[in-house]
Amino acid sequence: MGISSDNVHGFILAVSSSIFIGSSFIIKKKGLMKAGAVGNRAGSGGYSYLYEPMWWAGMISMIVGEIANFAAYAYAPAILVTPLGALSIIFSAVLAHFILEEKLHIFGMLGCVLCVVGSTTIVLHAPQERNIESVKEVWMLATEPGFLVYSIIVLVLIVVLVRYAPKYGQTHMVVYVGICSLMGSLTVMSVKAVGIALKLTFSGMNQFKYFETWFFTAIVLGGSILQVNYLNKALDTFNTAVVSPVYYVMFTSLTILASMIMFKEWDSQNASQIATELCGFVTILSGTFLLHKTRDMGSSPSSSSSSTSSEVPIVSRSPK
């Protein structure tokens, strides 16, 4: 069948997005470290990073990456675009190795290779983008019972995690990352809706006369602010080489689930194609697992002991 031109456009935009977003993690981390040295850390509720130029440089890099990612969703299905975020993990891990001295060793490199192989598998077998002629069609999909139930469950979980974040967020990374990932799955669906609205508007069919377009836009803005806030807390509290892959795994899994429920992208594919895509996704998960579990391999005893106070395992770390 080959790859459609829309999927190619989506692929190029998604790869560009990964490069900018991957580098943004490192630049923002450096900014957070500099800001934390002279003021309250983000992980402790401080906002001194807002006065740090390097943090803003990281934010600009992330914004450029998100714009490219935004455009990618207008062309290609979420099941193609979202897993390509693994490439940002690779870029982030390599930069962290050289800039932040968060070592990437042989099995971490193997993890990077697995991420690339998995991403390639998904790209080659991704479904064609659904033909949508109005943002009202997206609204109808979003208000079907299945997606409404999913949205309610996600919002309840977000409220619970936000409620307990001050108590457990400093020692359990899943709290901060969970908030970002859950909100992210709803945000991506809205991003796709707004992207489709822009694409149709530029082709001569104005979609911004519908309130549905503005509703999706409000979710994108609100969801993005919530994600940035809690992602900053996660980055400032935990090792970047851990935050990036764990965030990717949770965010991607939830986004693909949301896309399956809302857009029913697998309805046009046979069992073989779906199985191949799932294998590609599992390959990516294996790569991120290796990146996570081998982050401290090869460290010298002295460096290992010195890192214990600042980079202890996720579930037991306490802030200084």
Secondary structure, DSSP 8 states (H G I E B T S, - for coil): ----HHHHHHHHHHHHHHHHHHHHHHHHHHHHHHHHTTS--GGGT--GGGG-HHHHHHHHHHHHHHHHHHHHHHHS-HHHHGGGGHHHHHHHHHHIIIII-----HHHHHHHHHHHHHHHHHHHH---------HHHHHHHHTSHHHHHHHHHHHHHHHHHHHHHHHHTTT-HHHHHHHHHHHHHHHHHHHHHHHHHHHHHHTT---TTSHHHHHHHHHHHHHHHHHHHHHHHHHHHS-HHHHHHHHHHHHHHHHHHHHHHHH-GGGGS-HHHHHHHHHHHHHHHHHHHHHHHTTTTT--HHHHHHHTTTS--GGG----
